């Protein structure tokens, strides 16, 4: 079986192309993708060529780890039915052809996907394009509700991840966090919490600060805003070495925690919050594009500050 997919041949060389899919087994699903998201974190690093060495990476590759769609074929051992709506967090399902292999390290930006059914999450079809945001929402949930986590009083960065972190804190019953963003255009869109420029916040006793910006140079500043015994959570993806002056951290007996990606239990808990109405995904998707316009869409997603989340509409 062949299908259309976004192929990143080399840094900044991206287009819609044709790929071959591995055959589906008894435990696999074939999913017809309706929407896939463009990540401004890891995907941007692959697009620019700045991604540090990562297991399984290489070019050409099919990017993306955010896809929602409909089950088109269901293996006998999957427990799924044709027609069910699902979220797929990427799929390494691409077969070698005469033109060589295509890496599927993430692999979600494709019209069809073959995936192990155990990786797939059922979703409400009413979510529409917002269904493609489930993994990002689960990553935000993991950062504030995972093992040893505490709810942050300050969230740094009001992009999609920062917004989802703030919304998740409130959905879990915590007090509304303060959110920082240096871009005034991103101060809008808050739901139940306040957003300000860091210079407009004089507070220096936060018990927990979560950085969702991925800006490595902020760590020193954040340490200066933490209470004694407080914690800084690094929830972004950092491509340069992190460093800080030891004495301020020593005086505060600072704890530093790294929050990685979601785990399966986070995905289920996040879906339950969404379906209960406690967590909203509304207002996060700002731009849509057709797969044929992927080159422009990826560049805009990574360069336009007004673009929170770009979605590729595979059925448009």
Secondary structure, DSSP 4 states (H G I P E B T S, - for coil): -EEEEEEEEETTEEEEEEEEEPPP-TTEEEEEEEEEEE-TTHHHHHHHT-PPP-TT--SSB---S-EEEEEEEE-TTS---TT-EEEE-----EEPBTTB--B-SS---BSEEEEEGGGEEE--GGGGGGGGGHHHHHHHHHHHHSTT----SEEE--SHHHHHHHHHHHHTTPPPPEEE-S-GGGSTT-SSSEEE-GGG-----EEEEEE-S--GGGHHHHHTTEEEEEEEEE-S---S-----HHHHHHHT-EEEE-----HHHHHHHHHHHHHTSS--TT---EEEEGGGHHHHHHHHHH-TT-S-EEEETT-
